[in-house]
Amino acid sequence: MGISIDRIGEKLVRRLAGHTSRRGLLSRVGLALAAAPVFPVLPVNRAHAQGKPDRGERARTHFTMNSQTKDDTKCDYWRYCGVDGNLCACCGGGPHTCPAGAVASTTSWVGTCVNPDDNKTYLIAYRDCCGKPACGQCHCDNEDRDTQLYVPQTNNDIIWCFGLDNMQYHCSTAALVGEVQ
């Protein structure tokens, strides 16, 4: 009584052969072979491809699991998840203010950091303070969610002092922009 896989396969192949010409089949196979190498080049938004993670899943980076909210002069302060440079909080300024004599850059790079106290994700604008020699204190190189140079708005390796009279780097700030929904 059982129908074998061979019989099902034979029926499908015969039906395909009865409704498709050889030239049509060869042209489709040729088109597929010609188009296949292009697919890896197409832009893909991998964040959306994985589905929207919940806040707990977003928080599971090495930096976020070890961050703190009390001491803004330490590299593990929660706002510094994407900072690369000397912390202005150690150089006479604050986590979001430049020290006296330094000028905030007109441009910034951004990152999203998770506050461990409320487990919410916030948008942080990192801005370099310029116009004075490098502070040299509290150097941090956190690369949580850092991107390649060809995506400059989220890359922390660029000195963002361009557009100012004195482009000399001094320190970096981390201003809270708002909560990410």
N, C-alpha and C positions, 0 to 999 in steps of 0.2 A: 504494500500500500504506500510505502514511503517513496517520495520523489527524490531522486539523487541530485546532488549538486551538479553533476555532469549534465544532466538533462536540462536543468535550469540555465546553466551556462550556454548550452547549445542553442536553446530557444532565444536567448538574448542576442547571441552573436548572429544567428540567422535573421532575426528581426532587424538588427543594425545593418546587415549586409543587404537586405531587401529594400531599405529606405535610404541608403547612402551610396553615392557613386564613389569610385576609386579616386577620381580627381578631387572631389569635394573633401574626402577624408584626408588625402595627401595635402591639400591646401590648408586645412585646419591644423594638421600636425606641424606643417611648416611654419604657419603663423605662430603657433605656440612656442616652437623652438626659437624663432626669431625674437619673440617678445620676452622670453624667460630671463635673459640677462639684464633686462631693464628693471625688473621688479625690485632688486635690492637698492637701486638708486632712487626710487620714488620716496618722497618725504613721508615719514610716518611719525605721528605723535604717539610715542610709546607710553606716555602717562595715561592717555585715554584708552589705549589698547588694553591696558591691564585692568581697566575699570577704576572707579573712584574708590580709593582706600578710605577706611575710616580714620579718625584722628589717632587712634592707638597704633594703627599700622604705619601711618606717616611718621610717627614719633620714634620708630625703631631704628634709628641710626646710632652709630657708636657715640657721636657727640651728644645727641639728645639724651641717651641713657645715662650719661655721666655729667650732664650740665647742672649748674647751680644758679641760684637767684640772689645770693647775698653779697658777693664780693665782685664788683665790676672792674677790679684791677687784675683779675685772673683770666687766663685764656679760656677756661671752661664756663665763664659767665654765659647764660643762655642766649643773649643777643649776639654773641660773637661766633655763631655757628659758621659764618662764611667770611670772617675777617682774615686779612693777610696784611700784617704790618704791626707797627708799634701802637699800643693802645693809648689814646689821648687821656684816658682816665689816670694813667701813670705819668703823664707828661704835663700836668697842670691844668688839664681840661676835664671833661666829663665823658660819660659814655656816648653822649650826643652833642657835645660842645667842644669847639677848638680851644686850645690854651691861648692866653694873651699873646698877641703878635703874630699868630698864625691865621690864615684866611681859609675858610671852607671852600673846597672846589665847587665849581658850578655844576658838575656832573657827578653821578654816583653809580655804583653797582648795587644790585638788590639781592636779597636772599629771603628765604622763609625759615624761621626758627620756631621751635616749639618751647613754650614756657612750661617748665616742669611743675610749677605750682598749680596751674589750671588746665594743663594738657591741651591748650589751644595753640594754633599756628598763627604766627604774626609775620607780616611783611616788614623787613628791616632794610633801610637805605644806608649803605655804607658810603661814607664820604671822607675823602682824604683832606687833611688840613695841611696847607702849603705855605711857603714863604719863609720858612726857618729851616736850619739844618735838622737832619733826622734826630729824633728824640733818643732812640737807641734803648729805650726801656720797655719792658713787657712786650716783646715781639711774639706775635701769635701767627700761626699759619694753619688756620682751620679751613678745611675744604669740604664741609658738609654741603652737598648739592651744588658744588662749584662746577662750572661748565668749561668747555674749550674756548680758546681765544676767539674763534669765529662766532661765538655768542657773547659779545662783550658785556652786555648788560648784567650778566650773572657770572662774570669772570673776575676773580679777585687778584690776578697777577698783573693787572694794568695799574700804573700810577695815574691817578685821575686828576692830576693838577693842570692839565692842559686848559688853555683859555684864560689863565691868570697871568699877571705881570711877572711873578716869580714862581716858576714851576718846581721849586725845590720841595721835596716831600718831607713832612715832619711827623705826622701820626694819622691814625684812622679813627673815625667815630662810627657809631651804630645807632642810628635814630629809628625809633619805632614809628612806623607809618600807620599801621592799623591791623586789625584781625583779618585773616584770610577765611572766607566763608566756604 
